[in-house]
Amino acid sequence: MDDPVDSLAELEQNLRDIARANHLFGGISSLARILVETDARSILDVGCGGADVPKALRRLAMRRRASLAITCLDRSDQMLGIAARDASGLAFVRGDAAELPFADDSFDVAMSTLTLHHFAEDDAVRVLRELRRVARCTPIVNDLRRSRIAYLAARAFARFFSKSELTRNDAPISVLRAYTPSEALALAQRAGWRNPRVQREPWFRMTLVDDAG
């Protein structure tokens, strides 16, 4: 999904699969927990894809009657076009995750979900440095944890629970490209995070934050 997709319907099905995986396997709950802990009022979501995560976080904030402004950034016009549907209250910006078009400390939290594994190490460090730069409180990265079991689970999910060829191809590959918790921690340290901490989440996920924000 790093390049434009010929079939918009195929892309939309793939994004529905990702949204379902985020809902079922911890892509929302861990982020919501940290947002409550930090009392974040403004968020940048980098690599927003179909924006299922910011939409879910905004719904949760509304239930708590909390104010939450969310800006969604992606480099793909296709993604942003899909994400902007039924997206009341969200702002959308086209941009590069490794060169964010925002000033320092522009948001309480800068986050990414299922995005880091798309970047090789040096590029991942640049992305993490940018997340740290624009976040007043903490950057948050929620992503897959690479392991053989996670790979087999991704293959099973794609085979039995998706009709999308994109999902069947990309889900296992995403696990193979993902970082381990120790690798992600080392990348954050290289990116200048002050006191990075990584937490293993259920269902082969991990959450990376900077406790010194």
Protein Blocks (a to p, Z undefined) as FASTA:
>chain_A
ZZccfblmlmmmmmmmmmmmmmmnopmmmmmmmmmmnopabdcdehklnolmmmmmmmmm
mmnopacddddddfbfklmmmmmgopghiacddddfklccbdehkbfbdcdehklmmpcf
klmmmmmmmmmmmpmkbccdddddddfklmmmmmmmmmmmccbfklmmmmmmmmmmpccf
klmmmmmmmnopabdcddddehhiacdddfkZZ
